[in-house]
Amino acid sequence: MFLLMRILNWGEDRRFDEMRGNMGKLVVFWTFQAVWVWTVSLPVTFVNASNGGRLFQPADVIGWTMWVAGFLIEATADQQKLSFKNCQENKGKWCDVGVWKYSRHPNYFGEMLLWWGVYVASLPVLKGAEYLVIFGPVFLTLLLFFVSGIPLLEASADQKYGNLGAYRHYKKTTSPLILLPRGVYGYLPKWCKTVFFFEFPLYSRNLPQETTVWDRVKSKKKNRKSID
């Protein structure tokens, strides 16, 4: 529903701009999407194929609570970002309102949470090798962490806003995924951010190197010497 609303509003999906002229790329992309959907829905497939008849269990409560929380977080994040982009005053700015104050990618956090919730809710009916359906949420998590999710958006944002001090401050004080107040995350040591909050170095590899006053002074001296 959200994607349909966005298409009706914008008239196109810019993610496909580079693929429309290349049928091969478009076929590969859509095939990959089909594999992705099949993979992440494996827990649901096995639950639907089971005999059922089991009583309501704690895993159901935990799993569906995770699903509802993830769905609400993702839906809220998407709507807030859409409203932010539709405001002319925000043109050329990065979204840092609502849940985006507490995470640089709250929509991805919600997406991961809801699919892990589906897996947890499926545990009561799984047995033996069926537990391998954990590959579904694991695959989604790795995809968003290292392939088509966070790395691409971080690289794009760093290239657009990387020279702005306000953006660099936002990035240093805002968790990349898990919702956390900036006042807490900003003071955590680097190792803690990496180990517990997934602040991987690859998310900053496109961030322009920050220059200090001394760096600028040395650069000026170097330029003067080269001119002399």
Secondary structure, DSSP 8 states (H G I E B T S, - for coil): -HHHHHHHHHSS-GGGTTTTT-HHHHHHHHHHHHHHHHHHTHHHHHHHHS-------HHHHHHHHHHHHHHHHHHHHHHHHHHHHH-GGGTT----SGGGGT-S-HHHHHHHHHHHHHHHHHGGG--GGGGGGGHHHHHHHHHHHHTSSHHHHHHHHHHHHTT-HHHHHHHHHS-SSS---HHHHTTS-HHHHHHHH---GGGGTTS-----HHHHHHHHHHHHHHH-
